[in-house]
């Protein structure tokens, strides 16, 4: 099952998907980003994962999820990505809890596509 997020940015299509077999990032079920200029043929942006199962928070704490999936981004009225969302599941004993994790994004552009030199 392909779970993906499309974003048209810098005249490219971008897809964020779970790397089930660790083929792209080397980390099973981490997030991998691909791009395409035609929307049909995609290339890996980087072996560096876009997200992992563990989130490190600003207060120094961290949380590792049993599942982290369904990535998507919020694009504001100016076409800028301002938030990254994933569906997260933790297991606590015999109980499970799930929620949507929201991470702020500040002017994200992959290094190789940056107009700055």
C-alpha positions in Angstrom: 0.0 0.0 0.0 1.5 3.4 -1.0 0.7 6.2 1.4 1.8 9.5 -0.1 1.5 13.2 0.0 1.8 15.2 -3.2 3.1 18.8 -3.3 3.8 20.9 -6.3 6.9 22.9 -5.4 9.5 24.6 -7.6 8.0 23.1 -10.7 8.4 19.6 -9.3 6.0 17.1 -7.8 7.0 15.7 -4.5 5.9 12.5 -2.8 6.5 11.6 0.9 5.9 7.9 1.5 6.7 5.2 4.0 9.8 3.2 3.2 8.4 -0.2 4.1 11.4 -2.3 3.1 14.1 0.3 4.0 15.1 0.4 0.4 15.3 4.2 0.2 16.4 5.3 3.7 17.9 2.2 5.2 15.3 2.5 8.0 12.1 0.4 7.8 8.9 2.4 7.7 10.7 5.8 7.8 9.5 8.6 5.5 11.2 8.9 2.1 10.8 11.8 -0.3 10.7 11.5 -4.0 10.4 14.1 -6.8 9.3 14.3 -10.4 9.2 16.9 -13.1 6.4 15.2 -15.0 4.4 13.5 -12.2 5.1 10.1 -13.6 8.8 9.3 -13.2 10.0 9.8 -9.6 13.6 10.0 -8.1 14.7 9.7 -4.5 15.5 13.2 -3.0 17.8 11.9 -0.3 18.6 8.8 1.7 18.0 10.9 4.8 14.5 10.1 6.1 11.9 12.8 6.2 10.5 11.3 9.4 11.3 8.3 11.7 9.2 6.4 14.3 10.8 8.6 17.0 10.1 12.3 17.5 12.4 14.4 19.6 10.5 17.3 21.1 11.8 20.8 22.0 11.7 20.1 25.7 14.3 17.3 25.3 11.8 14.4 25.6 11.2 11.9 22.8 8.5 9.4 21.9 8.9 6.3 19.7 5.7 5.2 18.0 4.6 1.7 17.2 3.3 3.1 13.9 3.8 6.4 12.2 2.2 6.8 8.8 -0.1 8.7 6.4 2.2 11.7 6.0 0.7 14.9 4.6 1.5 18.6 4.5 -0.5 21.8 5.0 0.2 24.4 2.3 -0.9 28.0 3.2 -2.6 30.5 0.9 0.9 31.6 -0.4 1.8 28.0 -1.4 4.3 27.5 1.4 4.4 24.3 3.5 3.8 25.3 7.1 3.0 22.0 8.8 3.7 18.3 8.5 1.2 15.7 9.8 1.5 12.0 10.5 -0.9 9.6 12.0 0.8 8.0 15.1 0.0 5.0 17.3 1.6 4.1 20.7 1.1 0.9 22.7 0.8 1.2 26.4 0.5 -2.2 28.0 -2.6 -3.8 26.5 -4.0 -0.5 25.3 -3.3 1.5 22.2 -3.6 5.3 21.7 -3.5 7.1 18.4 -3.5 10.7 17.2 -2.4 13.1 14.5 1.1 14.5 15.2 1.6 18.0 13.8 5.1 19.3 13.3 5.8 22.9 12.2 7.7 23.5 9.0 9.7 26.6 8.4 10.4 27.2 4.7 11.3 23.7 3.7 13.1 23.2 0.4 15.4 20.2 -0.1 19.1 21.3 -0.3 19.6 20.3 -3.9 16.5 22.3 -5.0 17.4 25.5 -3.1 17.8 28.6 -5.2 20.5 29.7 -2.7 24.1 28.7 -3.7 
